[in-house]
């Protein structure tokens, strides 16, 4: 049984996913009037950006065999802290953006250190830091909603990162970051170690590799990407409320595992994650356009995670 | 010897890359002790695992008590009365003896576990078998021999009709073996069918009624023990394999420098005050029974497990080894006894496994130099004649012997001068085994220094230039190959067991 080389190169899973994505788009366009309007597409893209960065980040963590349930709330924490600094302390915009990334990176470092050096299970660590992130966001802003500048405001230029005169800068940045993530994961020493330790940590450690360092690095990368996601979130939706963000955990993880990244670690697909993110974003937009409640979307993402993980489990069982 | 209780006919089983059982047949009668013999990797354990439902057979039939049966798991086999006493012990260390024996079928008193009854039942069982073990003792506190006795008691408590002993004596002392034989004779009296897997020829002659020999996954023949000689059995076992004579003299020049010196190494209960030296070009055999602390010594030395104290010198220079990273930097490589868990990353390619220890050398700026990686991997595939379509093949698709070669390649590419081979031929077929032996001899001749941990006496005697013997965490002897005999090694390996 010889596989078609083109299919092998692109990956059967990704081809199917792309098909699903196109099919969904066609169905939605047919069923919902004005679905392919410019405004709708822009709204889908807004969702793709922040979710995409979250999903790319969590791909690194899942590749090590870990998990991060704190990404959504941490993203909110980043946006709250940076936005509060901007509004209340008059921090210049570039610095505020940097603060967002820094806060994300710090959370990643914290999670990664506990997981790799203290061997605390990632599930527990990320649950804890999810609450820590919410708490910090609350205390820092004194439980006030934080609004980022509108495009007409003095500091509104940061929104050009998303759209500049109709040109989708955000899509371009997302693409570049995804390519860099792919480069890191597949073409650098760190990426190789991250994937291998996700597959068999002990064998990698006994090969003389400092596994703790590379496992932690995966969480740091994730944190930095969460910080970037925060910028794109406020760039699209302006306001952030303390105490929220959980729902994006599942959506980001769903995008990632749907794309072929294995929950047990060792296998990760950046391309798959990107397609997965588009599917989730399209889906949420479609569900809202159908006039269904947000809860339907929560249920759907939940089901998608279960199906994607089950498919992965079955694929592994067949291989053995 | 009574009627036939169990017949296995034309059993066939393949694993990816290995034809583990090739139409093997086997039978046991009531009141019989039937030996199953063969080299490591001949398929004895696989056959028994097929019988007890751990593996599913590809084809063939199993007839038990006159009916065709297929057990889907050990539980079903146990319930039917076919029980296996494993080579590796399956006990939970933190539970008591009684809790272990009745695990999965605890006596209940309402919603509570009836510990008292389990203790009483265990005591009854031990009395019956004339074993002196306290049912309330923690499993961890027993010697390996006593733990084995518990396994046997557990097997018997299942109303067993057929009991399989998979190398039960490997870790036992003389006295414990005598006790074991007394139990086995008693079971034979009671008309149980007993399968006895062992490598020890002397035991086979003493305890068994018939001998079935397997080789490379095939059935060779069955002999009646009384009517055959040791040589008959060996000839059947060995078959086409060219059995090389033990090494008669050390191949290490007398003036070879010491490359590794370990002084007073202590790591837990299993490594107590171990000191030794390793010379350039030497193969130092580590012999001893199961649980003697050889692997633990190697792991402590390599930094895989923490050590309490001990000094390590490489090429005369004292070095600190606190992690495998330190050890690899010092030029030490370790091939684990458990290849799948500690040696290879099965879901990754040969290339990714081969360069895992020295990826630093295969980078171009920030990026990996995949072309160079593939080239060096191909070079070692050729050099070690690893059987694979190419360097991109996933390791999971290779046979045990070829997986081992990938691990060896990893350390050779890293250019380690000191190699620790922990059971290098475990689970590897005979042909690949000989290749690994040749390879080790060649590496030593090229000036690499090798520590070879092995539980196979023939392997120790064939490969080593010097033999270090351990027992219960201590070094109990150091024997130059010129003076080494099986008896001498065994004597030292059982030295301080009471």
Interface residues (C-beta under 8 A of the other chain):
Chain A: X183 X187 X188 X189 X192 X193 X195 X196 X199 X200 X202 X203 X204 X205 X206 X207 X208 X209 X210 X266 X267 X319
Chain B: X302 X304 X323 X324 X325 X327 X328 X329 X334 X336 X341 X342 X343 X344 X345 X346 X347 X348 X352 X356 X357 X359 X360 X363 X366 X367 X368 X370 X396 X410 X414
